[in-house]
């Protein structure tokens, strides 16, 4: 079983720093309330930490 993170954008990136907008985009999120799943890694956790006020994160277990 591998650990994954489900990241959902909960707040708008409008009027945020360009760096935060690019981080949301790099996570693969394109619109509000959209969710993406990423394999848990220090790099992804670091990206989430930079935009933690805009997203909601839940840990999930998945095979593969």
N, C-alpha and C positions, 0 to 999 in steps of 0.2 A: 504494500500500500504506500502510495506516495502522498505527500502533503501538498495541497494546492491552496491558493488564496483566491477568493472571489472578491473582486474590487468593483464597487458600484459608486458611480458619481452621484452625490446627493446635493451638492451645492454648485451653483454656476461659476464658471471660470471668468466670466465677464468682469472687467475692472480688477483683474488680478495681475500680478507681475507676469511678464512674458515668459519668464523661466518656469513658472507654475503651469502656464497654459501648455508649454512644450512638454512638460513632464506628464500631464494628463494625456496628451496626444501620444506620447511614447509608450504609455501603458496600454494604448489601443482603445481608449475611450473616445467616442465621437459625439455623444449627446448625453444630456441629463438622464439619470435613472438607467443608463446602460451598464450592464455588468460584463466583466471579462474575467477569465480565470488564468492564473499564472502559476507555474510551479514555484514553490517556496524557495527563495534564494536571498542571500544578503543584498544583491543588487536590486531586486524587486522591493524588498523591505525598505531599502534606502530611498527609492523613488516614492513609495507610499508615505514615508515619513515626511517628505517635503511638501506633500499635498494632503496631509491627514485631516485638515479642516474642511476639505472638499469631498472626501470619499468615505465610504463605509467598507470595512474589511471583515470577511469571515473566513475562518480556516475550514477546509473540507478535506476529507480523505477520499482518494480515488485510486483505482488500480491503474498502473501504467506509468 
